[in-house]
Amino acid sequence: MSASAGPATEADFFARTEGEDAYAAIVDDTVAGLLTIWRPEPFIHYLVVDRAFRNRGIGSALLAFAVARLGRPVDLKCDIHNRPAQSLYEKHGWRIVERVMGPGPAYYRYRLEPVHTGDR
């Protein structure tokens, strides 16, 4: 669900996620999903759910887990053609704040804003 093409090798993955916190969603001793977060911005870098485990709430759980650790506002990028991921984010209140058309793959930057409890 990352905006850029996924890492080609394990070494590429570790190079691209250096300094990030990484978490795995495990189902029946199998890695069903992966999440990496960059705390300084705060930013969700990778949120990926294995095809065999999609539509089981794993993506929603990983999003909630990330927000619990990062707080709000928090951003992520999503490939402009990834409608299933966009639907997931929008279902949980994320909104597009930027559309980037290049260089490189086109993507949307999504943001989850702080919850406002009303005027005081």
GIGIPE-V406604 format. One record per run of one state. SS is the DSSP state (h for helix, s for strand, l for the rest). FROM is the first residue (numbers start at 1). TO is the last residue. If there is no record, write none. Layout:
BEGIN
ss: (SS;SS)
from: (FROM;FROM)
to: (TO;TO)
END
This chain:
BEGIN
ss: (l;h;l;s;l;s;l;s;l;h;l;h;l;s;l;h;l;s;l;s;l)
from: (1;10;17;21;28;30;39;43;50;51;54;58;71;74;80;83;92;95;101;107;113)
to: (9;16;20;27;29;38;42;49;50;53;57;70;73;79;82;91;94;100;106;112;120)
END
